[in-house]
Amino acid sequence: MQILNIAAYKFVALNELEALQAALRDAAQSRGLRGTVLLAEEGINLFLAAGSSDIHDFLAWLRNDVRFQDLEVKESWSMVQPFRKLLVKIKPEIIRMNHPAIQPATGRAPSVEAATLQRWLNSGQDDTGRPVVTLDTRNAFEVDVGSFRNAIDWRIAKFSDFPQALQDHRSELAGKTVVSFCTGGIRCEKAAILMREAGVTHVFQLDGGILKYFEVAGHRHFDGECFVFDQRRALDTALAPRVDVGVLSDSRPVRSVESC
């Protein structure tokens, strides 16, 4: 495995986005990185890949910015580069929900670590004895590749459908501790904030998403693999690609990191 893949996001107030976009593009290009970086006033979201030394050099440069000093990164490896080019984009949101009242930079929803969720799922209840359910906030086609066993799946087609799905199904969550989850944490964080705003009081986000859970707990309570938005298509519980991207046709679509 020669290519280091990183996934990271942070909700933090950003300004002068065009200058930051140019600086990020120059820093990534000069180190040979490929992938996608999304910038918005609410924060940063990135999936990038390159050789290990180039990735770590880029991260050291990025963390010189006080706004990104504590950026948490999830790592995985592949045999070949899973991205065709580098994109650095400015967006209204780093993950589109179409619900502007949700501003995670002003405060996070409570989170639960992977080891704690594993323990809760072992017993079927949280530390207070309340029944625990997991809620998949990803798109239906991602869920079909793999998900937590018995997770709630509202079969949404895109993340901006989540607010309406919550309105339609909120009664299903009554009396339960709800743990929202997604690939790397960004969607389940916004979803958890929205649920708390809607009056779901016992809700947590899975810190670091499925990728962090795999790192800590492996396959326990999870069936299948985790869909990822690059040419690797899916990662197993060892964070290894399901297929060698070198055999994939260039004509196969790769969706934006915006959905991660």
C-alpha positions as CSV (number, residue, x, y, z in Angstrom):
1,M,0.0,0.0,0.0
2,Q,1.8,3.1,-1.3
3,I,-0.9,5.8,-1.3
4,L,-2.0,7.4,1.9
5,N,-5.7,8.6,1.9
6,I,-6.9,11.1,4.4
7,A,-10.4,12.3,5.3
8,A,-11.0,15.2,7.6
9,Y,-13.5,18.0,8.3
10,K,-13.9,20.8,10.8
11,F,-16.8,23.1,11.4
12,V,-15.1,26.4,12.1
13,A,-15.9,30.0,11.0
14,L,-13.9,30.9,7.9
15,N,-13.5,34.1,6.0
16,E,-11.6,35.4,2.9
17,L,-12.5,32.1,1.2
18,E,-11.0,32.9,-2.2
19,A,-7.6,33.6,-0.7
20,L,-7.7,30.4,1.4
21,Q,-8.8,28.5,-1.7
22,A,-5.8,29.7,-3.7
23,A,-3.4,28.9,-0.8
24,L,-4.8,25.4,-0.3
25,R,-4.7,24.7,-4.1
26,D,-1.1,25.8,-4.3
27,A,0.0,23.8,-1.2
28,A,-1.7,20.7,-2.4
29,Q,-0.6,20.9,-6.0
30,S,3.0,21.6,-5.1
31,R,3.0,18.3,-3.1
32,G,1.3,16.2,-5.8
33,L,-2.0,15.7,-3.8
34,R,-5.2,14.8,-5.5
35,G,-8.7,14.7,-4.2
36,T,-11.3,17.3,-3.1
37,V,-11.3,20.2,-0.6
38,L,-14.5,22.0,0.1
39,L,-14.6,25.4,1.8
40,A,-17.5,27.3,3.2
41,E,-18.1,29.9,5.8
42,E,-19.0,27.0,8.1
43,G,-15.7,25.1,7.7
44,I,-13.6,22.7,5.7
45,N,-14.1,19.2,4.4
46,L,-11.4,17.2,2.5
47,F,-10.5,13.9,1.1
48,L,-7.0,13.8,-0.3
49,A,-4.4,11.2,-1.4
50,A,-0.7,11.1,-2.2
51,G,2.5,9.5,-0.8
52,S,2.8,9.5,2.9
53,S,5.5,12.2,3.2
54,D,3.6,14.5,0.9
55,I,0.4,14.1,2.9
56,H,2.1,14.7,6.2
57,D,4.0,17.7,4.9
58,F,0.7,19.2,3.6
59,L,-1.0,18.6,7.0
60,A,1.9,20.3,8.8
61,W,1.5,23.3,6.5
62,L,-2.3,23.3,7.1
63,R,-2.1,23.1,10.8
64,N,0.1,26.2,10.9
65,D,-3.2,28.0,10.5
66,V,-4.7,28.3,14.0
67,R,-8.1,27.4,12.7
68,F,-6.9,24.0,11.7
69,Q,-4.4,23.2,14.5
70,D,-6.7,20.5,15.9
71,L,-7.9,19.1,12.6
72,E,-8.5,15.3,13.2
73,V,-7.6,13.1,10.2
74,K,-8.6,9.5,9.4
75,E,-6.1,7.6,7.4
76,S,-6.4,4.6,5.0
77,W,-4.2,3.1,2.3
78,S,-4.5,2.0,-1.3
79,M,-2.2,0.6,-3.9
80,V,-2.8,3.3,-6.5
81,Q,-4.1,6.9,-6.5
82,P,-7.9,6.8,-6.1
83,F,-8.5,10.4,-7.4
84,R,-8.0,11.7,-10.9
85,K,-7.3,15.3,-10.1
86,L,-7.3,18.0,-7.4
87,L,-10.4,20.1,-6.8
88,V,-10.6,23.0,-4.3
89,K,-14.1,24.4,-4.2
90,I,-16.0,27.1,-2.4
91,K,-19.6,26.0,-1.4
92,P,-22.5,27.5,0.6
93,E,-22.1,24.5,2.9
94,I,-19.3,21.9,3.3
95,I,-22.1,19.3,3.5
96,R,-25.4,20.4,2.0
97,M,-28.5,20.1,4.2
98,N,-30.4,23.2,3.1
99,H,-31.1,24.0,6.7
100,P,-29.2,27.3,7.4
101,A,-30.2,27.3,11.1
102,I,-27.8,24.4,11.6
103,Q,-24.4,26.0,12.4
104,P,-22.1,23.4,14.0
105,A,-19.3,26.0,14.5
106,T,-21.3,27.5,17.3
107,G,-21.4,24.2,19.2
108,R,-21.3,20.5,18.6
109,A,-23.9,17.9,19.4
110,P,-22.9,15.4,22.0
111,S,-20.8,12.6,20.6
112,V,-20.1,9.0,21.5
113,E,-16.8,7.3,20.9
114,A,-16.6,4.1,18.9
115,A,-15.6,2.0,21.9
116,T,-18.6,3.2,23.9
117,L,-21.0,2.6,21.0
118,Q,-19.6,-1.0,20.7
119,R,-20.3,-1.5,24.4
120,W,-23.8,-0.1,24.1
121,L,-24.5,-2.3,21.1
122,N,-23.2,-5.3,23.0
123,S,-25.9,-4.8,25.7
124,G,-28.6,-3.1,23.6
125,Q,-28.8,-0.1,25.9
126,D,-26.8,2.9,27.1
127,D,-25.3,3.4,30.5
128,T,-28.6,4.6,31.9
129,G,-30.5,1.5,30.6
130,R,-32.2,3.3,27.7
131,P,-32.6,1.3,24.5
132,V,-30.0,2.3,21.9
133,V,-30.6,2.6,18.1
134,T,-28.3,3.6,15.4
135,L,-29.5,5.9,12.6
136,D,-27.8,5.8,9.2
137,T,-27.7,9.4,7.8
138,R,-26.2,8.3,4.5
139,N,-27.8,7.9,1.1
140,A,-29.6,4.6,0.4
141,F,-27.1,3.3,-2.1
142,E,-24.3,3.7,0.5
143,V,-26.4,1.9,3.1
144,D,-26.8,-1.0,0.7
145,V,-23.0,-1.6,0.7
146,G,-22.9,-2.0,4.5
147,S,-24.3,-0.6,7.7
148,F,-24.7,-1.3,11.4
149,R,-26.9,-4.3,12.0
150,N,-30.5,-3.3,12.5
151,A,-29.7,0.4,11.9
152,I,-32.6,2.7,11.1
153,D,-32.5,3.6,7.4
154,W,-34.9,6.2,6.0
155,R,-33.8,5.5,2.4
156,I,-32.9,9.0,1.6
157,A,-31.6,9.8,-1.8
158,K,-29.4,12.7,-0.7
159,F,-28.5,14.3,2.6
160,S,-30.7,17.4,2.0
161,D,-33.6,15.0,2.2
162,F,-32.8,14.3,5.9
163,P,-34.8,17.1,7.5
164,Q,-38.0,16.0,5.8
165,A,-37.3,12.3,6.7
166,L,-36.8,13.3,10.3
167,Q,-40.1,15.2,10.3
168,D,-41.8,12.1,8.8
169,H,-40.3,9.5,11.1
170,R,-39.4,11.3,14.4
171,S,-41.9,9.2,16.4
172,E,-39.7,6.2,15.7
173,L,-37.1,7.7,17.9
174,A,-39.2,8.2,21.0
175,G,-37.9,6.7,24.2
176,K,-34.6,5.7,22.7
177,T,-31.0,6.8,22.7
178,V,-30.2,7.6,19.1
179,V,-26.7,7.4,17.7
180,S,-26.4,9.0,14.2
181,F,-23.6,7.8,12.0
182,C,-22.1,8.3,8.5
183,T,-18.8,7.7,6.7
184,G,-16.5,10.1,8.5
185,G,-18.7,12.1,10.9
186,I,-19.7,15.2,9.0
187,R,-23.3,14.3,8.1
188,C,-24.1,12.6,11.4
189,E,-22.9,15.7,13.2
190,K,-25.2,18.0,11.3
191,A,-28.0,15.4,11.7
192,A,-27.6,15.2,15.4
193,I,-27.8,18.9,15.8
194,L,-30.9,19.0,13.7
195,M,-32.5,16.2,15.8
196,R,-31.7,18.0,19.0
197,E,-33.2,21.2,17.6
198,A,-36.4,19.2,16.7
199,G,-36.7,17.9,20.3
200,V,-35.0,14.5,20.2
201,T,-33.3,14.8,23.5
202,H,-31.2,11.6,23.7
203,V,-29.2,11.8,20.5
204,F,-25.4,11.5,19.9
205,Q,-23.2,11.5,16.9
206,L,-20.7,8.7,16.3
207,D,-17.4,10.5,16.7
208,G,-15.3,9.9,13.6
209,G,-18.1,8.0,11.8
210,I,-17.8,4.5,10.4
211,L,-14.1,4.9,9.5
212,K,-13.2,5.6,13.1
213,Y,-15.4,2.7,14.3
214,F,-13.6,0.3,12.0
215,E,-10.3,1.5,13.3
216,V,-11.4,0.9,16.9
217,A,-13.9,-2.0,16.8
218,G,-13.4,-3.7,13.4
219,H,-16.4,-5.6,12.2
220,R,-18.3,-5.9,15.5
221,H,-22.1,-5.1,14.9
222,F,-21.4,-4.0,11.3
223,D,-22.4,-6.0,8.2
224,G,-20.7,-5.4,4.9
225,E,-18.3,-2.6,4.0
226,C,-18.2,1.2,4.0
227,F,-18.9,3.0,0.8
228,V,-16.4,5.8,0.0
229,F,-16.6,8.5,-2.6
230,D,-13.6,7.7,-4.7
231,Q,-12.4,5.0,-7.0
232,R,-11.9,2.5,-4.2
233,R,-15.7,2.3,-3.9
234,A,-15.7,0.6,-0.5
235,L,-13.4,-0.1,2.5
236,D,-13.6,-3.3,4.6
237,T,-13.3,-3.2,8.4
238,A,-9.5,-3.3,8.1
239,L,-9.8,0.0,6.1
240,A,-8.6,-1.8,3.0
241,P,-10.1,-1.2,-0.4
242,R,-12.7,-3.8,-1.6
243,V,-11.2,-3.7,-5.1
244,D,-8.0,-2.6,-6.7
245,V,-8.8,0.8,-8.2
246,G,-6.3,0.1,-11.0
247,V,-8.8,-2.3,-12.7
248,L,-11.7,0.2,-12.6
249,S,-12.8,1.9,-15.8
250,D,-12.2,5.7,-15.9
251,S,-15.8,5.9,-17.2
252,R,-17.2,4.9,-13.8
253,P,-18.5,8.0,-12.0
254,V,-17.0,9.2,-8.7
255,R,-19.2,11.3,-6.6
256,S,-18.1,14.4,-4.8
257,V,-16.5,14.4,-1.4
258,E,-19.4,16.7,-0.4
259,S,-21.4,13.6,0.5
260,C,-18.9,12.1,2.9
